[in-house]
Amino acid sequence: EAGVTQFPSHSVIEKGQTVTLRCDPISGHDNLYWYRRVMGKEIKFLLHFVKESKQDESGMPNNRFLAERTGGTYSTLKVQPAELEDSGVYFCASSRTLWERGSSGNTIYFGEGSWLTVV
Amino acid sequence: GIQVEQSPPDLILQEGANSTLRCNFSDSVNNLQWFHQNPWGQLINLFYIPSGTKQNGRLSATTVATERYSLLYISSSQTTDSGVYFCAVRSRGKLVFGAGTILRVKS
């Protein structure tokens, strides 16, 4: 079974440019999450999709960030225009339906992250 | 919201030493996971452990849910164990992370 995959693994862009990060969750996982860790700080929740619907977007920092999940499959996170403070690692994660009991239902699996550097 | 506190914030070990990392959380949870972020930034899932004890090689974890804490044990540490260890608990559908413990293992 393939894990959560993210693309690109690294991206360096100039302030003011646009970057789009992509996440392919584990097949069959309805729940998809975006998190980020800016340098030296905590891993912070950004938003949560259940299938194609945004369940919780309370962690999105501002309207420069736009997340989509077309057809409930892969997801994209666009940052436009990028600012210096957006630099960090962006993680995508997925899990099965929340109400399933046992570790297979509750474990959240993370991708390897997308490093974003804004210069 | 739920608070997750990890200790110590950073730790330096000599290769071969053992260590215990702690995670305290402020409310009842039904999901707790330990992660290792390696020096390349990858976030590796170590344990899903809402209660009880699990072992995987040199690593083991124990969660005492009634007392709202979890412990991660690293035995015979190796330089490849270096990185940041995060504890995370699920609250309202999403994982809430602690600030992490930075571990450096010296050869």
HADDOCK unambig.tbl for C-alpha pairs under 7 A between the chains (distance, minus, plus):
assign (segid A and resid 42 and name CA) (segid B and resid 97 and name CA) 7.00 0.50 0.50
assign (segid A and resid 42 and name CA) (segid B and resid 98 and name CA) 6.86 0.50 0.50
assign (segid A and resid 42 and name CA) (segid B and resid 99 and name CA) 4.94 0.50 0.50
assign (segid A and resid 43 and name CA) (segid B and resid 97 and name CA) 6.07 0.50 0.50
assign (segid A and resid 103 and name CA) (segid B and resid 48 and name CA) 6.78 0.50 0.50
assign (segid A and resid 106 and name CA) (segid B and resid 31 and name CA) 6.74 0.50 0.50
assign (segid A and resid 107 and name CA) (segid B and resid 48 and name CA) 6.23 0.50 0.50
assign (segid A and resid 109 and name CA) (segid B and resid 45 and name CA) 6.99 0.50 0.50
assign (segid A and resid 110 and name CA) (segid B and resid 43 and name CA) 6.63 0.50 0.50
assign (segid A and resid 112 and name CA) (segid B and resid 42 and name CA) 4.63 0.50 0.50
assign (segid A and resid 112 and name CA) (segid B and resid 43 and name CA) 5.94 0.50 0.50
assign (segid A and resid 113 and name CA) (segid B and resid 42 and name CA) 6.25 0.50 0.50
